[in-house]
Amino acid sequence: MSGLEGVVEDEAVELIKLGHQVSIVCPKGSNVPGAELIMPCEPNFANREDEAYNAYKQRLEAGDWDICHDHSWAGFPYLSKVKNPKLRIIHTIHSVRPWLTAPPVKYPCLVGASKWHAQYISASFGVRAEYVLHGINLDTYKFCKEKEDYLLYCARVTPFKGAHEFVALCKRLGMKGRLVGEDVYIDRQDHAFVRRVMDSCDGKQVIYEGRVGRGSDLMVEIMGKAQAMITPLLPEYYEIFGLSTIESMACGTCVVSTDRGAARELITPNTGMVIPDIHGLDNAVKTLLDSTSPDRAIPEACRARAEHFDRKFMAENYAKLYERVLNGDEW
C-alpha cells in the first residue's frame, strides 16, 4: 500500500468512527469495513484515473454525495464541477505540483499535507490553499526503546531521495545500514541508478532490503530497532509531509532530514535534526547518537511527538473543512 492509499484508508476509518457515511473509489481487493467500495480496476500503478472517474461520475453529478474529497493526481472531478458549480469538491494534493495550472474552477478548495505544502500550492497556482497534516494508525507502529547498530533509509530508490548518499554516509561513519526502498517503479526511473545502489550495498555493512510493506511487522521491526532514519533529500525535490518520518518516530526512532519541505513541522528537539543539506549528515548522526549531548535522540520523545499525528486528528480536521464547504465557504 502506498502512502497516499494509506492516508485515504486511515481517513476513511476515522470518518466512519465519527459517524459519517463514506464511499471510496479504490482498486479491486480493497477492504475498508463500513465503507461503500467502488472498485473499477485491478491494483496497478499504471491505472488510468479517467477510468476510475467514469466509474463514479454519474453518481457525483447526480448529487449522491454531500461532498467529494478527491485524492487523485489528475483532479478529474473538477470536470463535473465545471458543468455544475454547485458540486462540493475539495482536493488534497499529494505532490508538489500535479498540474501545470490550477484546476479550471474559481474555487478549487485545494488542501496541502502541511503548512509548507499549502504555501507552496498557493505560490504555484495563485490560489489560496488550506492544509491538514497527515496522520497514521499509531497502533500499528510499536514503540521500541532498545536499538541495534544500524541506520535506516526508507524511501523510493531514486536519485532525488538520496539512496546513494545514505550508502556513502554509512561507509564514512563505519556504521551498518539497511536500505528499504520502493523500486517497483524501475521502468520509470533511472534503471542504472537503481542497479548502482543495489551493487553498492555489500550485504554485510549495508543491506539492500528492497521493498518492504508499509506498516508490515517487518517494516515496524526494522524501523523500531534502527539507531536513526536518514532522509537525505536533494534538490530539486521537496517532501510535502513525510509519513515515514512520523512512522519512524512512532517506533521511537529519530530522523535526520535535509531541509527540503515539511520536515521542520515534524521534527522537534530530541526527535531528530533538520539540516541545511547533505554535508551536515555526519555531524547530525554523531550528535543524535551521543548520549552526553543535550541534542541526543530520546526514544520516548520521538513517540510523544508522533502521537500528535494520530489519524483521528487528521479525520477531525478534514471533517471541519467539510463542514465549512457544506456551509458555503470556498477557497
TILUMTI-496174 format. One record per residue: residue in three letters; x, y, z of N, C-alpha, C in turn. Coordinates in steps of 0.02 Angstrom, whole numbers, always signed. Each point is the difference from the previous one (the first is absolute). Example, Ala and Ser with C-alpha at 12.3 -4.5 7.8 and 13.67 -1.06 7.14 Angstrom:
2
 type    nxx    nyy    nzz   caxx   cayy   cazz    cxx    cyy    czz
  ALA   +660   -284   +390    -45    +59     +0    +45    +60     +0
  SER    -18    +53    -36    +42    +59     +3    -39    +55    +37
//
This chain:
331
 type    nxx    nyy    nzz   caxx   cayy   cazz    cxx    cyy    czz
  MET    +42    -59     +0    -42    +59     +0    +44    +62     +0
  SER    -14    +47    -45    +39    +61     -3    -21    +47    +56
  GLY    +40    +53     +9    -17    +49    +51    -66    +33    -12
  LEU    -14    +18    -64    -64    +33    -16    -58    -46    +17
  GLU     +4    -63    -21    -55    -47    +14     -9     -9    +75
  GLY    +56     -2    +37     -4     -6    +72    -34    +59    +33
  VAL    +14    +60    -25    -33    +60    +26    -75     -4    -11
  VAL    -20    -21    -61    -72     -4    -15    -33    -52    +46
  GLU    +31    -57     +9    -29    -51    +44     -5    +25    +72
  ASP    +54    +29    +25     -1    +25    +69    -53    +54    +10
  GLU     -5    +44    -48    -52    +52     +5    -69    -30     +0
  ALA    -12    -48    -45    -66    -31     -6    -20    -36    +64
  VAL    +48    -38    +28    -14    -38    +61    -23    +47    +56
  GLU    +35    +56     +7    -16    +46    +55    -63    +40    -15
  LEU    -13    +16    -63    -62    +35    -16    -61    -44    +16
  ILE     +6    -64    -13    -54    -46    +16    -12     -2    +75
  LYS    +55     +1    +39     -7     +2    +73    -35    +64    +23
  LEU     +9    +54    -39    -33    +63    +17    -73     +2    -21
  GLY    -22    -53    -33    -71     -4    -18    -15    +18    -72
  HIS    +51    +10    -42    -12    +18    -69     -9    -62    -43
  GLN    -40     +6    -53     -4    -52    -51    +53    +15    -52
  VAL    +39    -51    -18    +58    +10    -43     -2    -49    -59
  SER    +10    +27    -59    +10    -41    -61    +71    +12    -24
  ILE    +34    -53    -22    +69     +6    -23     +6    -31    -69
  VAL    +30    +37    -47    +18    -27    -65    +70    -28     +7
  CYS     +8    -66    -10    +63    -33    +16     +9    -62    -43
  PRO    +59    -29     -1    +12    -60    -40    -37    -61    +28
  LYS    -12    -49    -42    -31    -62    +20    +44    -34    +53
  GLY    -34    -31    +48    +37    -32    +55     +8    +43    +61
  SER    -20    +63     -5     +5    +45    +58    -51    -21    +53
  ASN    +16    +19    +62    -44    -19    +56     +2    +53    +54
  VAL    -54    +39     +4     -8    +49    +53    -68    -11    +31
  PRO     -3    -36    +56    -65    -17    +31    -42    +62    +14
  GLY    -63     -3    -20    -45    +55    +13     -7    +49    -57
  ALA    +45     -5    -50     -2    +47    -56    -30    -34    -62
  GLU    -35    +39    -41    -19    -25    -66    +61     +3    -45
  LEU    +17    -55    -32    +59     -3    -42    -20     -4    -73
  ILE    +23    +47    -40    -10     +1    -72    +67    -21    -31
  MET     +2    -60    -28    +65    -29    -20     +0    -13    -75
  PRO    +19    +49    -41     -5     -6    -72    +58    -36    -34
  CYS    +54    -13    +36    +60    -25    -34    +43    -43    +46
  GLU    +46    -37    -30    +49    -38    +38    +53    +48    +27
  PRO    +32    -18    +56    +53    +43    +26    +61     +1    -47
  ASN    +18    +59    -21    +56     +8    -46    +21    +73     +0
  PHE    +65    +13     +6    +23    +70     +0    -13    +35    -66
  ALA    -12    -39    -53    -10    +29    -66    -74    +13    -16
  ASN    -45    -11    +48    -71    +11    -12    -14    +71    -23
  ARG    -45     +7    -48    -21    +66    -24    -54    +28    +46
  GLU    +10    +61    +24    -47    +29    +47    -66    +19    -33
  ASP     +0    +11    -66    -64    +16    -32    -47    -60     +2
  GLU    +27    -60     -1    -42    -60     +5    -34     -4    +68
  ALA    +37    +17    +52    -29     +1    +68    -53    +55     +4
  TYR    +15    +58    -28    -48    +56     +1    -65    -20    -34
  ASN     +5    -35    -56    -60    -21    -36    -43    -48    +40
  ALA    +31    -34    +49    -37    -49    +41    -47    +34    +50
  TYR    +15    +63    +17    -42    +35    +49    -27    +67    -25
  LYS    +18    +19    -60    -18    +65    -27    -76    +12     +2
  GLN    -39    -49    -22    -72     +9     -4    -30    +13    +69
  ARG    +23    -38    +50    -26    +10    +68    +22    +66    +29
  LEU    +62    +21    -15    +25    +64    +24    -44    +56    -27
  GLU    -13     -1    -66    -38    +53    -31    -74     -3    +19
  ALA    -23    -58    +23    -69     -7    +23     -9    +23    +73
  GLY    +56    +16    +33     -3    +25    +68     -8    -55    +52
  ASP    +25    -60    -14     -6    -55    +48    +38    +13    +65
  TRP    +52    +42     -3    +40    +13    +59     -3    +74    +19
  ASP     +4    +14    +64     +0    +69    +23    +64    +36    -21
  ILE    +55    -38     -2    +63    +31    -16    +45    -53    -32
  CYS    +40    +22    -48    +49    -44    -32    +69    +21    +22
  HIS    +35    -44    +34    +69    +14    +20    +46    -38    -47
  ASP    +31    +37    -45    +42    -29    -52    +72     -5    +22
  HIS    +28    -61     -2    +70    -11    +17    +40    -20    -63
  SER    -30     +6    -58    +33    -24    -61    +55    +48    -22
  TRP    +37    -20    -50    +53    +42    -27    -27    +50    -50
  ALA    -46    -22    -43    -21    +41    -57    -59    +47    +16
  GLY    -39    -15    +51    -55    +44    +19    -59     -1    -48
  PHE    -18    -58    -26    -55     -5    -47    -67    +26    +26
  PRO    -15     -6    +66    -65    +25    +23    -14    +73    -16
  TYR    +53    +39    -12    -12    +71    -17    -35     +7    -68
  LEU     +6    -50    -43    -36     +3    -63    -75     +0    +13
  SER    -21    -36    +52    -71     +0    +19    -20    +66    +31
  LYS    +45    +29    +38    -15    +64    +33     -4    +57    -50
  VAL    +37     -5    -55     -5    +51    -53    -72     +2    -26
  LYS    -29    -60     -8    -69     -4    -25    -51    +19    +53
  ASN    +17    -16    +64    -46    +15    +54    +39    +31    +58
  PRO     +6    +67     +1    +39    +34    +51    -24    -13    +71
  LYS    -60    -27     +8    -26    -11    +67    +29    -63    +33
  LEU    +33    -42    -40    +31    -60    +29    +53    +21    +51
  ARG     +1    -34    +56    +48    +16    +54    +59    -49     -5
  ILE    +58    +27    -19    +60    -40    -10    +58    +32    +35
  ILE    +37    -39    +38    +66    +23    +23    +51    -50    -26
  HIS    +61    +24     -9    +51    -43    -30    +64     +4    +42
  THR    +20    -57    +28    +65     -4    +34    +53    -17    -51
  ILE    +49    +43     -5    +56    -10    -47    +53    -42    +35
  HIS    +26    -50    -35    +49    -46    +29    +68     +5    -33
  SER    +14    +55    -31    +67    +11    -29    +12    +75     +0
  VAL    +58    +21    -23    +14    +71     +0    -37    +36    -56
  ARG    -11    -34    -57    -34    +36    -54    -31    -49    -50
  PRO    -60    -24    +12    -29    -49    -45    -27    +29    -65
  TRP    -17    +64     -1    -27    +32    -60    +47    +55    -23
  LEU     -6    +18    -63    +38    +57    -25    -32    +66    +21
  THR    -66     -1     +8    -37    +58    +22    -51    -21    +53
  ALA    -31    +47    +32    -51    -15    +50    -61    -31    -34
  PRO    -40    -38    +37    -61    -30    -29    -45    +53    -31
  PRO    -41    -19    -49    -39    +48    -40    -65    +23    +35
  VAL     +4    +15    +64    -58    +26    +36    +24    +58    +43
  LYS    -46    +44    +18    +20    +59    +38    +25    -17    +69
  TYR    -34    -46    +34    +19    -19    +67    +12    -76     +3
  PRO    +62    -21    -10    +14    -72     -2     +4    -33    +69
  CYS     +3    +39    +53     +5    -27    +68    +58    -50     +6
  LEU    +59    +24    -15    +60    -43     +2    +25     -7    +72
  VAL    +27    -59    +15    +25    -15    +67    +70    -30     -7
  GLY    +46    +25    +40    +67    -28     +2     +9    -46    +60
  ALA    +55    -35     +1    +14    -48    +54    +39    +30    +58
  SER    +18    +63     -7    +37    +35    +53     -6    +75    -12
  LYS    +20    +40    +48     -2    +72     -9    +47    +21    -56
  TRP    +59    -31     -2    +47    +14    -54    -32    -16    -68
  HIS    -33    -56     -4    -30    -21    -63    -55    +47    -22
  ALA    -42    +22    +47    -54    +46    -17    +28    +66    -27
  GLN    +54    +24    +29    +32    +61    -25    +29    -11    -69
  TYR    +29    -58    -11    +28    -16    -66    -56     -3    -53
  ILE    -55    -32    +17    -57     -3    -46    -25    +70    -17
  SER     -7    +42    +51    -25    +68    -10    +46    +38    -47
  ALA    +65     -6    +11    +48    +36    -43     +1    -28    -71
  SER    -10    -66     -6     +3    -31    -66    -60    +15    -43
  PHE    -60     +0    +30    -61     +6    -38    -35    +67     +6
  GLY    +23    +42    +46    -33    +64     +9    -69     -5    +31
  VAL    -10    -52    +41    -63     -8    +36    +16    -15    +73
  ARG    -48    +14    +43     +9    -17    +70     -5    -75     +9
  ALA    +36    -26    +49     -3    -72    +16     -2     -8    +76
  GLU    -40    -47    +22     +0    -20    +71    +48    -59     +8
  TYR     +9    -23    +62    +41    -60    +10    -29    -41    +57
  VAL     +9    -66     -7    -14    -47    +53    +59    -48     +5
  LEU    +30     -3    +58    +58    -43     +9    -21    -73     -5
  HIS    +41    -40    -33    -14    -71     -4     +0    -32    +69
  GLY    -33    -57     +5     +1    -37    +62    +12    -74    -14
  ILE    +18    -37    +52    +13    -72     -7    -38    -38    +55
  ASN     -6    -64    -10    -28    -44    +51    +56    -17    +50
  LEU     +0    +34    +55    +54     -9    +49     +3    -70    +29
  ASP    -56    -36     -1     +0    -68    +25    +45    -46    -42
  THR     +9    +18    -63    +41    -42    -45    +74     +5    +17
  TYR    +22    +59    +22    +71    +14     +8    +19     -5    +74
  LYS    +26    -57    +18    +15    -16    +70    +65    +35    +22
  PHE     -2    +27    +60    +58    +33    +29    +55    -50    +16
  CYS    +62    +17    -17    +57    -43    +14    +58    +44    +27
  LYS    +17    -10    +62    +54    +40    +30    +69    -29    -13
  GLU     +4    -67     -2    +65    -33     -9    +19     +0    -74
  LYS    +57    +30    -16    +21     +8    -69    +57    -48    -18
  GLU     +5    -14    -65    +56    -38    -26    +46    +47    -39
  ASP    +57    -26    -20    +53    +43    -27     -8     +9    -76
  TYR    -52    +36    -21     -5    +16    -71    -42    +63    -11
  LEU    +13    +31    -57    -40    +57    -23    -50    -25    -52
  LEU    -52    +38    -11    -54    -21    -45    -13    +52    -53
  TYR    -10    -24    -62    -27    +41    -54    -66    -32    -19
  CYS    -53    +41     -6    -66    -28    -17    -35    +48    -47
  ALA     +9    -10    -65    -30    +43    -51    +10    -33    -68
  ARG    -29    +31    -50    +11    -26    -68    +74     +2    -17
  VAL    +22    -49    -38    +70     -1    -22     +4    +42    -63
  THR    +13    +63    +11     +3    +48    -55    +50    +54    +18
  PRO    +33    +29    -50    +54    +47    +16    -19    +57    +46
  PHE    -61    +31    -10    -17    +59    +39    -17    -15    +72
  LYS    -10    -64    +18    -11    -17    +70    +64    -23    +34
  GLY    +55     -3    -37    +66     -7    +30    +20    -69    +24
  ALA    -24    -53    -32    +20    -67    +21    +75     -9     -3
  HIS    +31    +27    -52    +73     -6     -7    +36    +39    +55
  GLU    -28    +56    +22    +31    +39    +54     -5    -39    +66
  PHE    -53    -38    +10     -6    -41    +60    +54    -53     +2
  VAL    +12    -34    -55    +52    -52     -2    +68    +31    +15
  ALA    +13    +58    -30    +64    +34    +11     +8    +20    +73
  LEU    -54    +24    +31     +1    +19    +71    +20    -59    +44
  CYS    -32    -56    -10    +16    -60    +40    +73    -18     -7
  LYS    +26     +4    -59    +70    -18    -12    +48    +50    +33
  ARG    -17    +64     -3    +42    +51    +32     +2    -10    +75
  LEU    -58    -14    +30     -4     -7    +73    +20    -69    +24
  GLY     +8    -47    -46    +16    -68    +20    -58    -33    +36
  MET    -61    +19    -17    -60    -27    +32    -37    -46    -48
  LYS    -37    -46    +27    -43    -42    -41    -61    +39    -23
  GLY    -27    -21    -55    -59    +33    -27    -48    -50    -31
  ARG    -64    +16     +3    -52    -40    -34    -39    +46    -45
  LEU     -1    -17    -64    -31    +43    -50    -65    -33    -23
  VAL    -55    +29    +24    -67    -22    -20    -25    +47    -53
  GLY    -15    -25    -59    -17    +45    -54    -50    -27    -49
  GLU    -48    +42    -17    -50    -17    -51    +34     +4    -68
  ASP     +7    -57    -33    +32     +1    -66    -42    -32    -54
  VAL    -66     -6    +12    -44    -28    -51    -12    +49    -57
  TYR    +23    +62     +8     -6    +50    -53    +60     -4    -47
  ILE    +35    -54     +2    +66     -3    -32     -3    +19    -74
  ASP    -57    -14    -34     -5    +18    -71    -10    +74    -10
  ARG    -15    +37    +54    -11    +72     -5    +56    +39    +33
  GLN    +50    -35    +22    +57    +32    +31    +62    -12    -41
  ASP    +55    +26    +25    +65    -14    -29    +20    -71    +21
  HIS     -9    -48    -45    +15    -70    +16    +72     -8    +23
  ALA    +45    +36    -32    +71     -6    +18    +12    +25    +71
  PHE    -38    +52    +22     +9    +25    +68    -20    -54    +51
  VAL    -58    -30    -10    -23    -52    +46    +51    -57     +3
  ARG    +26    -19    -58    +49    -53     -2    +64    +20    +38
  ARG    +21    +62     -7    +60    +23    +35    -10     -2    +75
  VAL    -58    +21    +23    -14     -1    +72     +0    -72    +26
  MET    -32    -44    -37     -1    -71    +21    +71    -28     +3
  ASP    +41    +16    -49    +68    -25     -2    +44    +29    +54
  SER    -17    +61    +22    +41    +33    +52    -15    -27    +70
  CYS    -55    -37     +7    -17    -32    +64    +31    -69     +1
  ASP    +48     -9    +45    +39    -63     -1    -34    -58    +36
  GLY    -58    +13    +31    -35    -54    +34    +27    -13    +70
  LYS    +52    +33    +19    +29     -8    +67     -5    +67    +38
  GLN    +38    +50    -23     -4    +65    +33    -65    +35    -18
  VAL    -17     +1    -63    -62    +31    -23    -42    -54    -36
  ILE    -60    -12    +25    -44    -51    -28    -55    +33    -40
  TYR     -8    -23    -62    -54    +24    -43    -61    -44    +13
  GLU    -50    +27    +34    -60    -38    +17    -51     +1    -56
  GLY     +4    +50    -44    -51     +6    -52    -67    +21    +29
  ARG    -53    -22    -32    -66    +21    +20    -23    -39    +62
  VAL    -22    +36    +51    -29    -29    +60    -67    +34    +11
  GLY    -52    -38    +11    -67    +28     +5     -8    +52    +55
  ARG    -30    +57    -18    -13    +53    +48    -44    -26    +56
  GLY    +22     +9    +62    -39    -21    +57     +3    -74    +15
  SER    +39    -38    -38     +7    -72    +12    +40    -11    +64
  ASP     -5    -61    +27    +38    -16    +61    +75     +9    -12
  LEU    +23    -20    -59    +72     +7    -15    +20    +73     -3
  MET    -42    +42    -32    +17    +71     -5     +2    +32    +68
  VAL    -48    -16    +42     -2    +28    +68    +61    -22    +40
  GLU    +20    -62     -8    +59    -25    +35    +63    +36    -23
  ILE     +8     +7    -67    +59    +34    -26     +3    +72    +23
  MET    -57    +34     -2     -3    +69    +23    +16     +6    +74
  GLY    -30    -44    +40     +6     +6    +72    +70    -12    +26
  LYS    +37    -45    -33    +67    -18    +25    +56    +43    -28
  ALA    -16    +44    -48    +52    +42    -29    +23    +54    +49
  GLN    +63    +18     -5    +26    +56    +40    -30    +66    -23
  ALA     -8     +7    -66    -29    +61    -29    -21    -14    -71
  MET    -50    +35    -23    -19     -3    -70    +28    +62    -35
  ILE    +28    -11    -59    +33    +54    -37    -41    +16    -62
  THR    -16    +65     -9    -39    +23    -58    +40    +53    -36
  PRO    +47    -20    -43    +47    +48    -32    -28    +29    -66
  LEU    -56    +36     +5    -32    +27    -59    +45    +51    -36
  LEU     -4     -1    -66    +44    +42    -41    -41    +46    -45
  PRO    +28    +58    -20    -34    +42    -49    -11    -39    -65
  GLU    -52    +12    -35    -52    +49    +10    -61    -31    +32
  TYR     +8    -48    +42    -56    -36    +30    -21    +33    +66
  TYR    -65     -2    +13    -28    +22    +64    -46    -54    +28
  GLU     +1    -10    +65    -45    -47    +32    -58    +38    +29
  ILE    -61    -15    -23    -58    +39    +21    -20    -15    +72
  PHE    +17    -59    +25    -13    -17    +70    +55    -46    +27
  GLY     -4    -64    -16    +50    -47    +24    -30    -52    +47
  LEU    -43    -43    -26    -32    -51    +42    +50    -44    +36
  SER    +54    -18    -36    +50    -44    +31    +33    +33    +60
  THR     +4    +66     +0    +28    +36    +57    -43    -12    +62
  ILE    -65     +7     -7    -45    -10    +57     -2    -73    +20
  GLU     +0    -45    -48     +0    -71    +15    +62    -20    +38
  SER    +57    +26    -21    +63    -15    +34     -2    +25    +72
  MET    -22    +62     +9     -2    +29    +67    -50    -37    +44
  ALA    -55    -25    -29    -48    -39    +39    +32    -63    +27
  CYS    +49    -26    -36    +37    -59    +22    +56    +18    +49
  GLY     +8    +65    +14    +53    +22    +46    +66    +14    -33
  THR     +1     +9    -66    +62     +9    -37     +3    +71    -28
  CYS    +56    +33    +13     +9    +70    -22    +12     +3    -76
  VAL     -6    +61    -27     +5    +10    -72    +46    +59    -15
  VAL    +46    -11    -47    +41    +55    -27    -24    +14    -70
  SER    -19    +62    -13    -25    +18    -67    +32    +65    -23
  THR    +15     +3    -65    +19    +63    -29    -62    +45     -4
  ASP    +12    +64     -3    -55    +50     +5    -32    +10    -68
  ARG    -39    -49    -22    -31     +2    -66    -75    -11     +6
  GLY    -35    +47    +29    -72     -6     +5    -26     +7    +71
  ALA    -38    -49    +23    -38     +6    +63    +36    -27    +61
  ALA    +62    -21     -6    +34    -33    +55     -1    +40    +65
  ARG     +6    +66     -5     +2    +42    +61    -67     +0    +37
  GLU    -54    -19    -33    -65     -4    +33     -7    -66    +38
  LEU    +43    -48    -13     -6    -66    +30    +53    -13    +53
  ILE    +62    +17    -15    +57    -17    +42    +13    +55    +51
  THR     +2    -19    +63    +11    +47    +55    +62    -23    +40
  PRO    +24    +41    +48    +59    -20    +38     -6    -69    +31
  ASN    +54    -37     -4     +6    -68    +28    -40    -53    -39
  THR    -30    +21    -57    -33    -49    -43    +36     -6    -67
  GLY    +53    +39     -9    +39     -1    -61    +28    +68    -15
  MET    +23    +10    -62    +28    +64    -21    -19    +14    -72
  VAL    -12    +64    -14     -9    +24    -68    +62    +41    -17
  ILE    +35    -21    -52    +64    +31    -18     -6    +33    -69
  PRO    +40    +52    -12     -6    +37    -64    +10    -43    -62
  ASP    +49    -45     +3    +14    -42    -59    +38    -62    +22
  ILE    +18    -42    -47    +29    -65    +16    +69     +5    +33
  HIS    +32    +59     -5    +66     +6    +30     -1     +1    +76
  GLY    -60     +6    +29     -6     -3    +72    -21    -67    +27
  LEU     -5    -51    -43    -24    -65    +22    +43    -32    +54
  ASP    +65     +0    -10    +46    -34    +46     -7    +28    +71
  ASN     +5    +66     +6     -3    +32    +66    -68    -10    +32
  ALA    -53     +2    -39    -67     -9    +28     -7    -70    +30
  VAL    +22    -51    -35     -4    -68    +26    +42     -7    +63
  LYS    +61    +25     -2    +44     -5    +58    -31    +34    +61
  THR    -30    +58    -10    -31    +37    +56    -59    -38    +28
  LEU    -43    -25    -43    -60    -34    +23    +17    -65    +38
  LEU    +55    -32    -18    +18    -63    +31    +49     +8    +58
  ASP    +16    +63    +16    +45    +15    +56    -42     +7    +64
  SER     +6    -48    +44    -42     -1    +61    +13    +58    +46
  THR    +56    +36     -9    +17    +57    +43    -25    +66    -29
  SER    -25     -1    -62    -21    +62    -33    -71    +20    +22
  PRO    -11    +64    +13    -69    +22    +15    -47     -7    -59
  ASP    +28     -8    -60    -40     -8    -61     -7    -74    -20
  ARG    +19    -45    +45     -3    -71    -16    -71    -23    -15
  ALA     -6    -55    -35    -65    -29    -14    -28    -34    +63
  ILE    -64    +13    +14    -33    -30    +57    -61    -38    -26
  PRO     +2    -67     +2    -55    -39    -29    -69    +20    +26
  GLU     -6    +14    +64    -65    +19    +28    -24    +67    -29
  ALA    +46    +46    -13    -18    +64    -31    -24    -11    -71
  CYS    +31    -47    -35    -21    -16    -68    -72    -25     -1
  ARG    -15    -46    +44    -68    -27     +3    -51    +53    +19
  ALA    +18    +41    +49    -45    +53    +22    -15    +49    -57
  ARG    +50    +15    -41    -10    +45    -56    -46    -32    -52
  ALA    +10    -64    -13    -41    -35    -49    -73     -1    +19
  GLU    -14     +0    +65    -69     -3    +23    -40    +62    -17
  HIS    +34    +54    -22    -35    +59    -24    -28    -12    -70
  PHE    +18    -56    -31    -20    -14    -69    -43    -63     -4
  ASP    -40    -11    +52    -48    -54     -2    -50    +11    -56
  ARG    -18    -52    -36    -45     +7    -56    -68    +29    +19
  LYS    -20     -8    +63    -65    +29    +20     +1    +76     -5
  PHE    +59    +31    +14     +4    +73     -6     -6    +20    -74
  MET    +31    -38    -44     -6    +14    -72    -74     -1    -21
  ALA    -36    -52    +20    -70     -6    -19    -42    +57    +29
  GLU    +13    +17    +63    -37    +55    +31    +12    +66    -36
  ASN    +61    +12    -21    +16    +62    -34    -31     +2    -70
  TYR     -2    -58    -34    -34     -2    -64    -75    +11     +9
  ALA    -28    -29    +53    -72     +9    +12    -16    +74    +10
  LYS    +45    +38    +31    -10    +72     +8     +0    +35    -68
  LEU    +44    -21    -45     +0    +29    -67    -64    -17    -37
  TYR    -23    -62     +6    -62    -20    -31    -58    +45    +24
  GLU     -2    +12    +66    -53    +41    +27     +2    +70    -28
  ARG    +60    +27     -9     +6    +67    -28    -28     +1    -71
  VAL    +20    -50    -40    -23     -2    -70    -76     -9     -3
  LEU    -27    -43    +42    -72    -12     +0    -39    +62    +21
  ASN    +34    +44    +39    -32    +63    +21    +13    +57    -49
  GLY    +29    -16    -57     +8    +50    -53    +69    +32     -5
  ASP    +47    -19    +43    +67    +29     -3    +40    -35    -55
  GLU    +32    +38    -43    +44    -27    -52    +63    +42     -2
  TRP    +54    -30    -24    +63    +36     -3    +38    -20    -64
//
